[in-house]
Amino acid sequence: MLLSEHIKETIDRVDGYLTGTLVVDLEANTVELEVTKQDKTSYISLTNADHIEVRNDTEYEEVTVDQTLNTREKFMGCSLFAGLYARVKKGS
């Protein structure tokens, strides 16, 4: 990870976000945040009640679980949001 990326992630965490990689399973119809801390990886299930933002270059774009499941690449059929860096604030 580049230093600038690490600084952005640290700022996101200080601002109260969970950070990680968006995992979209179209077969199971689920969206999770893959979080790695001290070489241990865990998966946090996400719902439409959660505030999810993905980073698109230098900008953040707010998305919902429904959007991540339904916005697919035309030829391969995979989610366009899968594998992107995401920051999340869990809903109630």
Residue, then its C-alpha position, 0 to 999 in steps of 0.5 A: m500500500l502506498l503511503s498516501e493510500h495508508i494516510k487516507e485509510t487512517i483518516d477514514r478510521v479516525d473519522g469513525y469508518l470501518t475500512g476494507t475491500l467490498v466483497v460482492d457475492l451475486e450467487a448468495n446475494t450478499v455484500e461484505l466488507e473484508v477487513t484485515k487487521q494485524d494479518k487477520t482477515s474478517y468479513i462484516s455483513l452489510t445491509n441497506a441500513d449501512h452507510i457505504e462509500v467506495r473510493n473512485d480515484t480521489e472521490y467517494e461515491e455513496v452506494t447501497v447494498d442493492q446497487t452493489l448487487n444490481t450494477r454489473e459489468k456488461f460482459m462478465g456479469c460481475s458487480l462493478f463495485a466488487g474489490l473496491y476500497a470502501r469505508v462504512k458506517k454501520g446503520s442501526 
